Each structure stands twice: as C-alpha cells, then as structure tokens.
C-alpha cells in the first residue's frame, strides 16, 4: 500500500509577507522620483555656480566730511629729572 502524508500548508513567516514584488516596485518608484527631483533642482544650481554672474549694485553717494584728527604737540626735549620736595 502507498502511504499518503497530508501536511498542512505552511503558514507565511514574518519574513515572507507575500508582497515583496510590490515593495520592490514602490522602492524603485521612490528612487526614480528622488533622482528626478535631484536632477530637476540640482542641475540649475550646479549650472549657475559655474557661470560668473555680475551683479551691479549702485553705491549711494554720501557727502560727509571726515572727522579731523586731534592736534597733539610733542616737545623736542623732555626733562625726566624730577626732584621731589623734602
């Protein structure tokens, strides 16, 4: 006689969620979206960094007199011999 073993169907483990293909697709779409955003925003920034832009800012004309330096008179000879009263 032939022996027939009826085993129950194995339950899905915690590592095998059954949606691995869907998670891979979502991951690829997120990666493609990130790369597109990086290219869309990053390319103009890099392109503008290589170009020398000349910004012309007009300087205001201010008519203010410069303060005068103080006049200091220094004698030619200084007597350092000091006598103290007793």
Secondary structure, 3 states (H helix, E strand, C coil): CCCCCCCCCCCCCCCCCCCHHHHHHHHHHHHHHHHHHHHHHHHHHHHHHHCCCCCCCCCCCCCCCCCCCCCCCCCCCCCCCCCCCC
